[in-house]
């Protein structure tokens, strides 16, 4: 009788568990739950990042790799985040260094910091993670920030917090793609994920962030803000104790401009809102509920992140407007539709550059014109070609190449921006507006939230009913003479 009672009790307990398990939501996407604390006196960001990794690779995994981009700022790094061309300007207070320190990793068998330049966190799992399964990895870390006006660092009037957490390497060709920090271009490649982020900072600070605000509380001299973002390939923030903020809506999107040194902030906000609406009408609806444009210290013109644009605080007038519009175009060509920025930098940069020109063509409100931008790009590219022919005997004009193969910032800009922009303008003139914009809409809808290959882009136009194989080949492989 006792034995029967025990068996019956166990059966009832098991039966009560089954419905609960059946009701649990199946994980189908990778997500990050990140909590960070910024210590302004020490210039250190302390954080805990819980990553629930969803295995969409199609194979079983015994290891997961994370990019540690912040380690590129350490003393002795093999790959410097800032080129020699811009180094003195970027490090405004002399040489300064930061580092990314992993304190502990839970939810795994073992872990190590490795990679070509101490840029990778390799996590060995306790059990094989089968395709379609998920695992939680919790990483306790600290990010020491250099004094540098770049993507990650303490600027003279703000703090840039891009690449501030361990981010899972994209998986391609049977391997995790390990990204070293080349100074030319944007040396990043990541898949889309969902984000919940909380930052604890001094009470006088304001945060411009990717994503929608979910929490804002000030107590005991500290301010804690929370944000949520879905289907994004990255998350970034800019914080400052000098920010003023103005906002307006563009369609259903809340557009905000964070600034501290601008005599005409409304003009910048208008440009951000107007370009967002125009791109939405031409390429496909903007995928996110917010867009923040943040004026900040930055050694070059600006930098794009999902729902967040960083703009160099030295820019004003047309230069600031042009930069804002270009970075906004990246919300489509990088954030919503990803590409391999390491091997095909032209794919997002040239398309963002040409999309900006198209926006200015559509409005007589601005003194910037498509013709002026195309002429400037053509003159610059021809000058580059002449100079590099004289130096090297034969200028390399191929477009699909690794960032490490560009010999200078000058070459990178002329290939990834100028030549690519000329290619898209030539394409539009060849196939007409109807097919050109249809192709871009095909590209946006067909590759939304994915990492698109050049072939995906090409086929988006070919599917409009035109033969373009030789066209793209002539530009990409350097055969065409401009």
C-alpha positions in Angstrom: 0.0 0.0 0.0 2.8 2.4 0.8 4.6 1.6 -2.4 1.4 2.2 -4.4 0.9 5.6 -2.7 4.4 6.7 -3.5 4.0 5.8 -7.2 0.6 7.5 -7.4 2.0 10.6 -5.7 4.9 10.7 -8.1 2.6 10.2 -11.1 0.4 13.1 -10.0 3.4 15.3 -9.5 4.7 14.5 -13.0 1.3 15.1 -14.5 1.1 18.5 -12.9 4.5 19.5 -14.4 3.6 18.5 -18.0 1.1 21.3 -18.6 3.5 23.9 -17.2 6.3 22.8 -19.4 4.0 22.7 -22.4 3.1 26.3 -21.7 6.7 27.6 -21.6 7.5 29.9 -24.5 10.0 28.3 -26.9 13.1 30.4 -27.4 13.5 31.2 -31.1 15.7 34.2 -31.0 18.9 35.2 -29.2 18.4 37.8 -26.5 20.6 40.0 -24.2 19.7 41.2 -20.8 22.3 43.7 -19.8 22.8 45.7 -16.6 25.6 48.2 -16.4 26.8 50.8 -13.9 28.9 53.8 -15.0 31.5 55.1 -12.5 32.3 58.6 -13.8 35.2 59.2 -11.4 37.0 56.0 -12.5 35.8 56.0 -16.1 34.7 52.4 -15.7 31.5 50.6 -16.9 30.7 47.5 -14.8 28.2 45.1 -16.2 26.4 41.8 -16.2 25.3 40.5 -19.5 22.9 37.5 -19.6 22.8 36.1 -23.2 20.2 33.5 -24.0 21.7 32.2 -27.2 19.4 30.5 -29.7 21.2 28.0 -32.0 20.1 28.8 -35.5 23.2 27.4 -37.2 21.7 24.1 -38.2 24.4 22.1 -36.4 25.2 21.1 -32.8 27.5 23.5 -30.9 29.9 22.8 -28.1 31.3 26.3 -28.0 30.0 29.9 -28.4 32.2 32.8 -29.2 31.7 36.5 -28.3 33.5 39.6 -29.7 35.2 41.8 -27.1 35.5 45.0 -29.1 36.4 47.1 -26.1 39.8 45.3 -25.8 41.0 47.0 -29.0 41.5 50.2 -26.9 44.0 48.5 -24.5 47.7 49.3 -24.4 49.6 46.9 -26.7 46.7 46.0 -29.0 47.8 44.7 -32.3 44.9 46.3 -34.1 44.4 50.0 -33.3 40.8 51.3 -33.4 42.0 54.7 -34.6 44.3 55.1 -37.6 47.4 57.2 -37.4 45.7 59.8 -39.6 43.2 60.6 -36.9 45.0 59.4 -33.8 46.2 62.8 -32.5 42.7 64.4 -32.9 40.9 61.4 -31.4 43.1 61.2 -28.3 42.4 64.8 -27.3 44.2 64.5 -23.9 47.2 62.5 -25.1 47.6 58.7 -25.1 44.9 56.9 -23.2 44.0 53.3 -22.9 41.0 51.1 -21.9 40.4 47.4 -21.7 37.6 44.8 -21.5 38.0 42.5 -18.4 35.9 39.3 -18.1 35.5 38.6 -14.4 33.4 35.4 -14.5 31.2 33.4 -16.9 28.3 31.2 -15.6 26.4 28.6 -17.5 29.3 26.9 -19.1 32.0 24.3 -18.5 35.0 26.7 -19.1 35.9 29.9 -20.8 39.0 31.8 -22.0 39.9 35.2 -23.6 41.6 34.4 -26.9 41.5 35.4 -30.6 44.1 37.1 -32.8 44.2 40.1 -30.6 42.6 39.1 -27.3 39.3 40.1 -29.0 37.3 36.9 -28.4 35.7 35.3 -25.4 35.4 31.5 -26.1 32.8 29.7 -24.0 32.8 25.9 -23.8 29.4 24.6 -23.1 28.5 21.9 -20.5 26.6 19.9 -23.1 26.2 20.0 -26.8 23.7 22.7 -27.8 21.6 21.1 -30.6 20.2 23.1 -33.5 17.1 24.9 -32.5 18.0 24.8 -28.8 19.0 27.6 -26.5 21.4 28.2 -23.6 21.9 31.0 -21.1 25.4 32.4 -20.6 25.9 35.1 -17.9 29.1 37.2 -18.1 30.3 39.5 -15.4 32.7 42.1 -16.8 34.1 45.6 -16.6 35.0 48.0 -19.4 37.7 50.6 -18.7 37.2 53.5 -21.0 39.9 55.4 -22.8 39.8 59.2 -23.2 39.1 59.1 -26.9 36.5 60.6 -29.2 35.6 57.4 -30.9 32.9 54.7 -30.8 33.8 53.6 -27.2 35.3 56.1 -24.9 35.2 59.2 -22.7 34.8 62.3 -24.9 35.3 65.9 -23.7 31.5 66.5 -23.3 30.0 63.0 -23.4 30.6 59.2 -23.1 30.2 57.0 -26.1 29.1 53.5 -25.2 29.1 51.4 -28.4 30.3 47.9 -28.4 30.2 48.0 -24.6 29.1 44.4 -24.0 30.3 40.9 -25.2 28.4 40.3 -28.4 27.9 36.9 -29.9 30.0 36.4 -33.1 27.9 35.8 -36.3 28.0 32.3 -37.5 28.9 31.7 -41.2 30.6 29.0 -43.2 30.6 26.5 -40.3 32.4 28.9 -37.9 31.9 31.9 -35.7 33.3 35.0 -37.4 35.9 36.6 -35.2 36.2 40.3 -35.8 39.5 42.1 -35.3 39.3 45.9 -34.9 40.5 47.4 -38.2 40.8 51.1 -38.1 39.3 51.5 -41.6 35.6 51.0 -41.9 33.2 49.3 -39.5 34.8 46.0 -38.5 31.6 44.4 -37.1 29.4 41.5 -38.1 26.5 40.4 -36.0 23.1 38.8 -36.2 19.9 40.4 -34.9 18.7 39.8 -31.4 16.4 41.2 -28.7 17.7 43.6 -26.0 16.8 44.6 -22.5 19.3 47.1 -21.2 19.6 49.0 -17.9 22.2 51.7 -17.2 22.9 53.2 -13.8 24.7 56.5 -14.0 25.2 59.8 -12.1 21.9 61.6 -11.7 22.9 64.6 -13.8 23.4 62.5 -16.9 21.0 61.9 -19.8 21.1 58.9 -22.0 20.6 58.7 -25.8 20.1 55.0 -26.5 19.0 52.4 -29.0 15.5 51.3 -28.2 12.5 52.4 -26.4 12.7 53.7 -22.8 11.1 51.3 -20.2 12.3 52.7 -16.9 13.7 56.0 -15.5 14.2 56.5 -11.8 16.5 58.9 -9.9 17.5 58.2 -6.3 20.5 58.8 -4.1 22.4 60.8 -6.6 22.0 58.1 -9.3 19.8 57.8 -12.3 18.7 54.3 -13.6 17.3 54.1 -17.1 16.0 51.0 -18.9 15.5 50.3 -22.7 14.1 47.6 -24.8 14.8 46.8 -28.5 13.7 43.9 -30.7 15.3 42.5 -33.8 18.4 44.6 -33.7 22.0 43.6 -34.6 23.5 45.9 -32.0 22.8 48.2 -29.1 24.6 51.5 -28.2 24.3 54.5 -25.9 25.7 58.0 -25.5 25.5 59.6 -22.1 26.3 63.2 -21.1 25.6 65.7 -18.2 25.3 68.4 -20.8 22.5 67.1 -23.1 19.4 69.1 -24.0 16.8 67.2 -25.8 14.1 68.0 -28.4 11.7 65.5 -30.0 9.0 65.1 -32.6 7.2 62.3 -34.4 7.8 61.1 -37.9 4.9 58.8 -38.8 4.7 56.5 -35.7 8.4 57.0 -34.8 9.6 59.2 -31.9 12.6 61.1 -33.2 14.8 62.8 -30.6 17.9 65.0 -30.9 20.4 65.2 -28.0 22.7 68.1 -28.2 24.9 70.5 -26.2 26.5 72.7 -28.9 24.1 73.6 -31.6 22.7 77.1 -32.5 19.9 75.6 -34.6 18.9 72.2 -33.2 15.5 72.2 -34.8 17.1 72.1 -38.2 18.9 68.9 -37.3 15.8 67.3 -35.8 13.8 68.2 -38.9 16.4 66.7 -41.2 16.4 63.5 -39.1 12.5 63.2 -39.1 12.1 64.2 -42.8 14.7 61.8 -44.0 13.3 58.9 -41.9 9.9 59.5 -43.4 11.2 59.7 -47.0 13.3 56.5 -46.7 10.3 54.7 -45.2 8.2 55.7 -48.2 10.8 54.6 -50.7 12.5 51.5 -49.2 10.0 50.1 -46.7 8.7 51.1 -43.3 11.2 51.9 -40.6 11.2 48.9 -38.3 11.6 50.5 -34.9 9.6 52.8 -32.6 12.3 55.3 -31.8 15.3 57.1 -33.4 17.9 59.0 -31.4 20.4 61.4 -32.9 23.2 62.3 -30.5 25.7 65.1 -30.9 29.0 63.8 -29.3 32.7 63.7 -29.6 33.7 61.8 -32.6 36.8 61.9 -34.7 35.0 61.4 -38.0 31.6 62.6 -39.2 29.3 60.1 -37.5 28.5 56.5 -36.7 25.3 54.5 -37.1 23.7 52.0 -34.6 20.2 50.6 -34.6 17.9 53.5 -33.6 20.9 55.6 -32.7 23.1 58.0 -34.7 26.2 59.6 -33.4 27.1 63.0 -34.9 30.5 64.8 -34.5 29.9 67.8 -32.4 32.3 69.9 -34.6 29.8 69.7 -37.5 27.4 72.4 -38.2 25.1 73.6 -41.1 25.0 71.5 -44.2 27.8 69.2 -43.0 25.8 68.2 -39.9 22.6 67.7 -41.9 24.3 65.6 -44.6 25.9 63.4 -41.9 22.6 62.9 -40.1 20.8 61.9 -43.3 23.6 59.5 -44.3 23.6 57.8 -40.9 19.8 57.6 -41.0 20.0 55.8 -44.3 22.1 53.2 -42.4 19.0 52.3 -40.4 17.9 50.5 -43.6 21.3 49.6 -45.0 23.0 48.0 -42.0 20.5 48.0 -39.1 17.4 46.5 -40.8 19.3 44.9 -43.7 22.7 43.7 -42.6 25.7 42.9 -44.8 29.3 41.8 -44.3 30.9 45.2 -43.5 34.3 43.5 -43.2 34.5 42.1 -46.7 31.9 44.2 -48.6 32.0 47.6 -47.0 30.7 49.2 -50.2 27.4 47.3 -49.8 26.0 49.4 -46.9 28.2 52.5 -47.2 27.7 53.2 -50.9 24.0 52.5 -50.6 23.6 54.8 -47.6 25.6 57.5 -49.4 23.5 57.3 -52.5 20.2 57.1 -50.5 21.2 60.4 -48.9 21.7 61.9 -52.3 18.3 60.7 -53.4 16.7 62.3 -50.3 18.3 65.7 -51.1 17.2 65.3 -54.8 13.6 65.0 -53.5 13.6 68.3 -51.7 14.5 71.9 -52.7 14.6 72.9 -49.0 18.3 72.0 -48.8 21.2 73.5 -50.7 22.7 70.0 -51.0 22.0 68.4 -54.4 22.3 64.9 -55.9 24.2 66.4 -58.9 26.7 68.1 -56.5 27.2 65.0 -54.5 27.8 62.8 -57.6 30.1 65.3 -59.1 32.1 65.6 -55.9 32.3 61.8 -55.6 33.4 61.4 -59.2 36.1 64.1 -59.0 37.5 62.5 -55.7 37.5 59.0 -57.2 39.3 60.1 -60.3 41.9 62.0 -58.2 42.4 58.8 -56.1 42.8 56.7 -59.2 45.4 59.0 -60.7 47.4 59.3 -57.5 47.4 55.6 -56.7 48.3 54.7 -60.3 51.4 56.9 -59.9 52.3 55.5 -56.6 51.7 51.8 -57.2 51.7 51.6 -60.9 48.2 50.1 -60.9 45.5 51.3 -58.6 43.4 48.5 -57.0 39.8 49.4 -57.8 38.1 46.2 -56.7 35.3 46.8 -54.3 34.8 43.4 -52.5 37.8 43.1 -50.3 38.7 42.7 -46.7 39.2 45.9 -44.6 42.8 44.8 -44.0 43.5 45.2 -47.7 42.9 48.9 -47.8 46.2 50.7 -47.6 44.7 54.0 -46.2 41.6 55.8 -45.1 41.8 57.7 -48.4 41.6 54.5 -50.5 38.8 53.1 -48.3 36.6 56.2 -48.7 37.0 56.3 -52.4 36.2 52.6 -52.9 33.5 52.0 -50.3 31.8 55.4 -50.6 32.6 57.2 -53.8 32.9 54.4 -56.3 29.9 52.6 -54.8 27.8 55.7 -55.0 28.7 56.2 -58.6 27.7 52.6 -59.3 24.2 53.0 -57.8 23.7 56.2 -59.7 24.8 54.6 -63.0 22.4 51.6 -62.2 19.5 54.0 -61.6 20.1 55.8 -64.9 20.4 52.4 -66.7 17.2 50.8 -65.5 15.0 53.8 -64.6 13.4 54.9 -61.3 10.6 52.4 -61.3 12.8 49.4 -61.4 15.5 50.9 -59.3 13.2 51.7 -56.3 11.4 48.4 -56.8 14.8 46.7 -56.5 15.6 48.5 -53.2 12.2 47.6 -51.8 12.8 44.0 -52.8 16.2 44.1 -51.1 14.7 45.6 -47.9 11.7 43.2 -47.6 13.6 40.1 -48.7 16.6 40.6 -46.5 15.0 42.2 -43.4 16.9 41.3 -40.2 19.3 39.1 -42.2 22.9 39.5 -43.3 22.6 40.0 -47.0 25.2 38.9 -49.5 26.1 41.0 -52.6 24.3 38.4 -54.6 21.1 39.1 -52.6 21.4 42.7 -53.5 22.1 42.0 -57.2 19.2 39.6 -57.5 16.8 42.2 -55.9 17.3 44.3 -59.0 17.5 41.4 -61.5 14.1 40.2 -60.3 12.6 43.4 -61.6 13.2 42.0 -65.1 16.6 43.3 -66.1 19.9 41.5 -66.9 22.6 43.1 -64.8 25.3 40.4 -64.4 28.0 42.2 -66.4 27.0 45.5 -64.9 27.8 44.6 -61.3 30.8 42.6 -62.3 32.4 45.5 -64.1 32.2 47.7 -61.0 32.9 45.2 -58.2 35.9 43.6 -59.9 37.4 46.9 -61.0 37.0 46.5 -64.8 35.1 49.7 -65.4 36.8 53.0 -66.1 35.1 56.0 -64.4 
